[in-house]
Amino acid sequence: MSLPDAERVKRELLLRSLFPTMPAAAQIRFIELLDDVELATGELAFAQGDAPDYFLFLTEGRVALETDGLKPLELSGFSVVGVVDAILERPRQRACRALVPSKALRIRSADWFDLLEDNAEIARAGLKNLATQLHELWRRLSDRLPRRSEPPAGIVPSTLEQYDRILALRQASFLRRAGMQAIASLAAVAETLILKASQQLFEAGNDGDRLYVVASGVIELTHTSGQHFLHDAGDLVGGPASFCNALPGYAARATTDSIVLCIPEQDFYDQAEEHGRLLRGILAYLASELEVLQGLA
């Protein structure tokens, strides 16, 4: 059944706000997969323990994600609700209850993942959307995040061979679920950067078109606002900023002798298109980190 013009326009506006880089052809396919949901005050959109078979794009109203012993998470505006459990493939950790009369669009999780795996631009938009939410929390809670100042034991600074680059990427938390084939492919395109203490990795205003993974040493990340973050072995420099075009707002320098692996962004997305586990692994990393920071907010 075709949608009324007014309803189609509403859905197109929602998608543009959530995924501004999504191609028009993908938007058409996406729109056809959405179902309308209306919730009365107090009504559950899903219960704790339910299977994460779908998630919601909230369009009107306000909902709370609730579980015993934890502060409810309130969501309003154009929010994505229930996607973390779907990405992490686990039963619902919280119930979703409408706090006021609310409206949403629902998509089956399986359809969403099919869209991501079929179209690289949709995958990039999906990663960016989740990373943007995480980055906003990451900066807001920066004074409550751990700081590390002692360089950890790791790879001795030297030029890294292919096998060493694979080992370095395997310790990266954001690649933990990516699979060995994807990691080996990323290692093949990664450039090794050897930095002395105090040497600059990149300046503020950088192109933001590369991912930087610390193999050894400590890298200090500084936002133009003055916020500081420290990254050690296994960290993605800039964390979620690397996936939502926010890296140009930062500068980075080595505080100790360090090794960093540099992966061109386009090469990363080419590999994500080739290796489905890489895409899902990054989504799982972002979702897990988002959940942790939401608990601190």
C-alpha positions in Angstrom: 0.0 0.0 0.0 1.4 3.4 -1.0 1.8 6.1 1.7 -0.1 9.4 1.6 2.1 12.2 0.4 2.0 14.0 3.8 3.1 10.8 5.6 5.9 10.2 3.1 7.2 13.8 3.5 7.2 13.4 7.3 9.3 10.2 7.0 11.7 11.8 4.5 12.2 14.7 6.9 12.9 12.3 9.8 15.5 10.3 7.7 17.2 13.5 6.6 17.6 14.6 10.2 18.9 11.2 11.4 20.9 10.2 8.3 21.7 13.3 6.2 24.1 11.5 3.9 21.7 8.7 3.1 21.1 8.4 -0.7 17.7 9.1 -2.1 17.2 5.6 -3.5 18.0 4.1 0.0 15.6 6.5 1.6 12.8 5.2 -0.6 13.5 1.6 0.4 13.9 2.6 4.0 10.6 4.4 4.1 8.7 1.4 2.9 10.0 -0.7 5.8 8.7 1.6 8.5 5.5 1.1 10.5 3.6 3.7 12.5 3.4 3.2 16.3 1.2 5.3 18.7 1.7 5.1 22.4 -0.7 6.3 25.1 0.8 7.7 28.4 2.1 4.8 30.4 2.0 2.3 27.6 5.0 0.0 26.9 6.6 0.1 23.5 8.5 -3.1 24.6 9.2 -4.8 27.9 12.4 -5.8 29.7 13.4 -9.3 28.5 11.7 -9.0 25.1 13.6 -10.1 22.0 15.1 -7.0 20.2 13.2 -7.8 17.0 12.7 -4.1 16.2 13.6 -0.6 17.3 11.9 2.8 17.1 12.5 6.2 15.6 10.6 8.5 18.0 8.9 11.3 16.2 6.7 12.9 18.8 6.4 12.8 22.6 8.7 11.4 25.3 9.6 7.9 26.5 11.7 6.5 29.3 13.9 3.4 29.3 13.4 1.8 32.7 14.9 -1.0 34.8 15.0 -1.7 38.5 17.8 -0.1 40.4 18.9 2.3 37.7 17.9 5.9 36.8 15.5 6.0 33.8 16.8 7.3 30.6 14.4 9.8 29.0 14.3 10.3 25.3 12.5 12.9 23.2 12.7 14.5 19.8 14.0 12.5 16.9 15.6 9.7 19.0 16.4 6.2 18.1 15.0 3.9 20.8 16.0 0.2 21.4 18.8 0.0 18.9 21.5 -0.9 21.4 20.0 -4.2 22.4 19.4 -5.0 18.7 23.1 -4.3 17.8 24.4 -6.3 20.8 21.9 -9.1 20.0 20.6 -9.5 23.5 17.2 -9.4 25.3 15.9 -5.9 26.2 17.8 -4.6 29.2 15.2 -1.9 29.9 11.5 -1.5 29.2 10.4 1.5 27.1 7.4 3.4 28.5 5.7 6.4 27.1 5.7 9.4 29.5 3.2 11.3 27.4 1.2 10.4 24.3 3.9 9.6 21.8 4.4 8.6 18.1 7.2 6.6 16.5 8.2 4.7 13.4 9.2 1.1 13.9 11.6 -1.0 11.8 12.5 -4.7 12.1 16.1 -5.1 13.2 16.7 -7.7 10.5 15.6 -5.3 7.8 17.8 -2.5 9.2 20.9 -4.7 9.2 20.1 -5.9 5.7 20.0 -2.2 4.6 23.4 -1.5 6.3 25.1 -4.5 4.7 23.6 -3.8 1.2 24.7 -0.1 1.0 27.9 1.4 2.1 26.4 4.9 2.4 23.7 3.7 4.7 26.3 1.9 6.8 28.3 5.1 7.0 25.2 7.1 8.0 24.3 4.5 10.6 27.7 4.6 12.2 27.8 8.4 12.1 24.4 8.7 13.8 25.4 6.4 16.7 28.9 7.9 17.0 27.4 11.4 17.1 25.3 10.5 20.2 28.3 8.9 21.8 30.6 11.8 21.0 28.2 14.3 22.6 28.1 12.3 25.8 31.9 11.7 25.7 32.6 15.4 25.6 30.0 16.3 28.2 31.3 13.7 30.7 35.0 14.2 29.9 35.8 15.3 33.5 34.4 12.0 34.8 36.3 9.7 32.4 39.5 7.9 33.5 42.8 9.6 32.7 45.9 7.5 32.1 49.4 9.0 32.4 51.8 6.0 32.5 52.6 4.4 29.2 51.5 0.7 29.3 53.7 -2.2 28.4 53.3 -2.8 24.7 55.1 -3.0 21.4 58.6 -1.7 21.4 58.7 1.3 19.0 60.0 0.2 15.6 58.7 -0.2 12.1 55.9 -2.7 12.3 55.6 -5.6 9.9 52.3 -7.0 8.7 52.1 -9.5 11.6 52.9 -6.8 14.2 50.2 -4.5 12.7 47.7 -7.4 13.0 48.6 -7.9 16.7 48.3 -4.1 17.3 44.9 -3.9 15.8 43.7 -7.1 17.7 44.2 -5.2 20.9 42.0 -2.3 19.7 38.7 -2.4 21.7 36.7 -1.0 18.8 37.8 -4.0 16.6 37.1 -6.6 19.3 34.2 -8.1 17.3 35.5 -7.4 13.8 36.9 -10.9 13.1 40.4 -11.8 12.0 39.8 -11.5 8.2 38.7 -7.9 8.6 41.6 -7.1 11.0 44.2 -8.6 8.6 42.7 -6.5 5.7 42.9 -3.3 7.8 46.5 -4.2 8.8 47.4 -4.4 5.1 46.3 -0.8 4.4 47.5 0.7 7.7 50.5 3.0 7.8 52.9 2.9 10.7 53.7 6.3 12.3 56.6 6.4 14.7 56.4 9.4 17.1 58.8 10.8 19.6 57.5 12.3 22.9 55.9 15.7 22.3 55.7 15.1 18.5 52.4 16.1 16.9 50.1 13.4 15.4 47.7 15.9 13.8 46.6 19.5 14.3 43.2 21.0 14.9 41.5 21.6 11.6 42.8 18.3 10.2 40.9 16.7 7.3 39.4 14.1 9.6 39.7 11.5 6.9 41.9 9.0 8.8 41.5 6.6 11.8 44.4 6.4 14.2 45.0 3.4 16.5 47.6 3.5 19.2 49.9 0.5 19.1 52.1 1.7 21.9 52.8 4.8 24.0 50.3 7.5 25.0 48.6 10.1 22.8 47.1 13.2 24.2 44.0 14.5 22.4 43.0 18.1 22.9 39.7 19.7 21.8 39.7 23.3 20.6 37.6 24.1 23.8 40.5 22.9 26.0 39.3 19.5 27.0 42.0 16.8 27.2 41.8 13.0 26.7 44.6 10.4 26.9 44.7 7.4 24.7 47.0 4.4 25.2 47.6 1.0 23.4 44.4 -0.3 21.8 42.6 3.0 21.8 41.1 4.7 18.7 42.4 8.3 18.9 39.3 10.5 19.1 37.0 7.6 19.9 33.6 8.3 18.5 34.8 11.6 17.0 36.5 9.5 14.3 33.1 8.2 13.1 31.1 11.4 13.1 33.3 14.0 11.3 34.3 15.6 14.6 38.0 14.9 14.5 38.9 18.2 12.9 37.9 19.8 16.3 40.9 18.1 17.9 44.7 18.1 17.9 46.8 15.1 19.1 50.4 14.7 20.2 52.5 11.9 21.7 53.3 12.3 25.4 55.7 9.4 25.2 57.6 7.7 22.4 54.6 6.1 20.5 53.5 4.0 17.6 50.3 4.8 15.8 48.6 2.9 13.0 46.9 5.2 10.5 44.1 3.9 8.3 42.5 6.0 5.6 38.8 6.4 6.2 37.9 5.3 2.7 39.9 2.2 3.1 38.2 1.5 6.3 34.7 1.8 4.8 35.8 -0.3 1.8 36.8 -3.1 4.2 33.5 -2.6 6.1 31.6 -3.2 2.9 33.7 -6.3 2.2 33.5 -7.7 5.8 30.1 -7.7 7.4 31.5 -8.5 10.8 33.6 -5.4 10.8 30.5 -3.2 10.4 28.6 -5.0 13.1 31.6 -5.0 15.3 32.0 -1.2 15.1 28.3 -0.7 15.8 28.5 -3.0 18.8 31.5 -1.0 20.1 29.7 2.3 19.7 26.5 0.9 21.3 28.4 -0.6 24.3 30.3 2.7 24.9 27.0 4.7 24.6 25.3 2.5 27.1 28.2 3.0 29.6 28.1 6.8 29.3 24.3 6.9 29.4 24.7 5.3 32.8 27.0 8.1 34.0 24.8 10.9 32.6 
